[in-house]
Amino acid sequence: MTATLAESAEKQVSRGLPARSRRNPKGEGHFVGRTYEEVTIRNLADVLEAKSGRRDPDQVRTIRVEALVDTGATYICLPPGEIQRLGLIEPEVRTVKTANGPAERRLYSYAQISIQGRTTVMEILENDPETPPLIGYTALELLDFVVDPKSERLIPNPEHGGKWMADLY
């Protein structure tokens, strides 16, 4: 195993990744007030197997998506096809609030989430196939990012001097 986990993931996700606008993943026009960010998501079980030498790093199931930052959403939310590509395990069904009212959604096993070089682990919530991937507020909190509405970007929390910091109280 000569490739590192990060190098293998880079090779996997760079194949066929479409060029996209930072503000609109379909590359069409400009949506004022919408923030998109690139997210790399890896199957956590695969990552752990690769770190222990039981899986080749090239075989870690990985996706890279442009996701809409939604501070009203709780989880990282993905369409069913992306979840299938990751091979995540479905542990339970939850009732969630959506813009169209309550709905049943599947909550999947843990994945490794990386945004701007910061990495955490969290569950993934399935969204409907028509909704773009979403970055919810728990990922923002765990990775210590805030939305800068003026530049429509995710930025490191300025209260922490740009350094990644967790609250332990």
Phi, psi and omega in degrees: 000095183270331182278143174283166179301316181294318179296320179296317179297320180299317179297317182297310188278342181283341179291118173075011179287118184289150174288132185222154174288145176293338183256343182210109186296343177273357177073017184252111173065202183224125178258108180294135176083006178247133180245126176246147179216143177284133180232134172256128183234129181237146174294117185297321179300319178296318180300313181295320177296320179294320180294329180272358178087004181272354180217140175292134179305332178293345183260006176288120180291122189220141171229155172232126182226154168270117184246146176281128176282119183234098183291353175268346178272147181275313189254174159286125181242133181230151172293157183306321182298321179291322178295320177297320178300326179281339181070034181285152182267136182270104181274331184196167176248137180235151171272129182234157174269130176236173177299336180260012181106184181297147179210156175268130179225149178272135177254122188257160181305170188294146176227157175269127184247129177233128177225125177049041176082000176256138187231140174216180180234135177199167176284161180240132178260134178285134174249175178285160186297336184274346183270136179293161173304144182237144170253114180271177187291334180294321177295319179299317179294313182298325182264359176061050174248154171229158177270128172264102185294333181292315181266354182056047180227157168276134179228153173301145183303115182295338177295342181250019177064026179081356179269148180286120183223142178249146174273129181242027179230000000 
